[in-house]
Amino acid sequence: MIDRTKLPNSFEFVVTAGARARQLLAGSVPRVAVGEHKKTTIAQREVMTRQVEKLEKVDKVDKVDKVEPTDPE
């Protein structure tokens, strides 16, 4: 069983592990020892051991606003 009391944010753990579990189900290679564990347990262990981490989303609007116009040649 995963001890989530050591985590700063349980919600972030659940979301990150869920996203990683979906990746594993789609065929991604596990980064921890698999054994006979389910993909969800493997994903939780990867998050707990910091083999995978949450990535911050990039706001597309901000990215577009920062693009410099180019001169037509």
C-alpha positions as CSV (number, residue, x, y, z in Angstrom):
1,M,0.0,0.0,0.0
2,I,1.2,3.5,-0.8
3,D,1.7,5.8,2.2
4,R,0.4,9.2,0.9
5,T,1.1,11.0,4.2
6,K,4.6,11.6,3.0
7,L,3.3,13.5,0.0
8,P,2.9,17.3,0.0
9,N,-0.3,17.1,-2.1
10,S,-2.4,13.9,-2.3
11,F,-4.6,15.2,-5.1
12,E,-1.5,15.9,-7.3
13,F,-0.2,12.4,-6.5
14,V,-3.5,10.8,-7.7
15,V,-3.7,12.9,-10.9
16,T,-0.1,12.2,-11.8
17,A,-0.3,8.5,-11.0
18,G,-3.5,8.2,-13.0
19,A,-2.0,9.9,-16.0
20,R,1.1,7.7,-15.8
21,A,-1.1,4.6,-15.5
22,R,-2.8,5.6,-18.7
23,Q,0.6,5.9,-20.4
24,L,1.6,2.4,-19.1
25,L,-1.7,0.9,-20.4
26,A,-0.9,2.5,-23.8
27,G,2.4,0.8,-23.9
28,S,5.0,3.0,-22.2
29,V,8.0,1.3,-20.6
30,P,7.9,1.1,-16.8
31,R,10.7,2.8,-14.9
32,V,10.5,0.6,-11.8
33,A,10.6,-3.2,-11.2
34,V,7.3,-4.6,-12.4
35,G,6.9,-8.0,-10.9
36,E,3.3,-9.2,-11.0
37,H,1.8,-5.8,-10.2
38,K,-1.0,-4.0,-12.0
39,K,-0.2,-0.9,-14.1
40,T,-1.9,1.4,-11.5
41,T,0.4,0.1,-8.8
42,I,3.5,0.5,-11.0
43,A,2.4,4.1,-11.8
44,Q,2.0,4.9,-8.1
45,R,5.5,3.5,-7.3
46,E,7.0,5.5,-10.1
47,V,5.5,8.7,-8.7
48,M,6.5,7.8,-5.1
49,T,10.1,7.2,-6.2
50,R,10.1,10.3,-8.3
51,Q,10.8,8.3,-11.5
52,V,8.1,10.4,-13.1
53,E,6.9,13.9,-12.1
54,K,4.1,16.2,-13.0
55,L,4.8,18.6,-15.9
56,E,3.3,22.1,-15.7
57,K,1.0,22.9,-18.6
58,V,2.0,25.7,-20.9
59,D,-0.7,28.2,-21.5
60,K,-1.1,28.4,-25.3
61,V,-2.4,32.0,-25.2
62,D,0.7,33.2,-23.4
63,K,2.9,31.4,-25.8
64,V,1.2,33.0,-28.8
65,D,1.4,36.5,-27.2
66,K,5.2,36.1,-26.8
67,V,5.8,35.3,-30.5
68,E,7.5,38.0,-32.4
69,P,6.2,38.9,-35.9
70,T,8.5,38.0,-38.7
71,D,9.3,40.2,-41.7
72,P,8.1,38.9,-45.1
73,E,11.1,38.4,-47.4
